[in-house]
Amino acid sequence: MVGNWTIKKAIDWAFQYLERRRIENPHLNAELLVSYVLGKTRLKLYLEREHLLFAWELSLFKELVIQRSHYIPLAYLTEEQDFMGLKFKVTSDVHIPRPETEILVEKSLETIKRMVFPAKSEERLDDFVIIDLGTGCGNIAIKLANELEKSKVYAVDISLKALKVAQGNAKFHNLDKKISFLLGDLFFPLAHLKLEGKVNLIISNPPYVSSKEMDNLPLEVQREPKVALEGGDDGLSVYRRIISQGARFLRKTGFLALEMGYKQAERIRELILAQEELCIPQVIPDYEGMERVILTKKRA
Ligand SMILES: C[S@@+](CC[C@H](N)C(=O)[O-])C[C@H]1O[C@@H](n2cnc3c(N)ncnc32)[C@H](O)[C@@H]1O
């Protein structure tokens, strides 16, 4: 134990330190870091405010608060992020899963249930094939594999380091046998798998920040891998390739679901409309009303 460093004092100190350095939500950050270091829930922190910290706990805590003040994202410090009720390990090699992406997955699951599994469908549950392009820490692939019990997921990423994190997450959730992790550029690593015409869902949250916007991103976001963020000159280079190459992989009832960035919906809609093999897309807003997800089916 060191001096009188109680949980309360540690939180108060970190709150002031982070507030002075203009970190958003300084109190929440302070609590989450104490919670991480002590392995106690936030509720426990309130119940045990006078609990004293050991010297090693205090020095680890202060080190983490200092790193946080340099805009290292909280999730990189705690190496953990929640996504749709599942825990994911995250490191600085992967994009941190965002709540917005939960809408992409929710809407895809709803569409699967509505379009693919009604009684008259010829699809079989155990046939359900998904491609997740740009899997990052594997959050989308793992959530879908977890929800759709008898599915097979192909999760692709161009970053080997990200794939290693994703594989670890799949193992942690005991879903590693249902997901094949493939290293490479979008559809290239799928070339030898003969999946053309067999895929029910292609899903992706691709990099969508334009090259010129990269320097204007919040400092915290700039800590994330560039390859996870930068989508070429206009932010749409990965969309163009997914939209032009994806249809041939989809089966008759298959569909494509993409997350989009701020004000990209119209241009992405046009890219889809220019593809003869794809239907008129449906655009879905997020909870703040921003057009966030676009869905399109294979044209019959
Ligand atoms: C915005 S992150 C999304 C990560 C995760 N799916 C999520 O939703 O949080 C984009 C991911 O695409 C990967 N990526 C970028 N370009 C790629 C490409 N050409 N082929 C495959 N993956 C790519 C990045 O490495 C990164 O993991």
The ligand as an ORCA input file, in Angstrom:
! r2SCAN-3c Opt
* xyz 0 1
  C     -12.409      0.146    -40.694
  S     -11.472     -1.287    -40.335
  C     -12.767     -2.401    -39.897
  C     -12.348     -3.457    -38.915
  C     -13.523     -4.259    -38.339
  N     -14.181     -5.024    -39.388
  C     -14.521     -3.342    -37.664
  O     -15.626     -3.184    -38.183
  O     -14.221     -2.763    -36.619
  C     -11.002     -1.805    -41.973
  C     -10.175     -3.092    -42.044
  O      -9.937     -3.383    -43.430
  C      -8.617     -3.849    -43.600
  N      -8.255     -3.571    -44.996
  C      -7.908     -2.390    -45.562
  N      -7.685     -2.544    -46.883
  C      -7.915     -3.851    -47.155
  C      -7.842     -4.626    -48.346
  N      -7.520     -4.076    -49.526
  N      -8.111     -5.954    -48.274
  C      -8.449     -6.519    -47.090
  N      -8.522     -5.843    -45.929
  C      -8.269     -4.518    -45.956
  C      -7.815     -3.090    -42.558
  O      -6.614     -3.759    -42.245
  C      -8.813     -3.034    -41.393
  O      -8.637     -4.131    -40.537
*
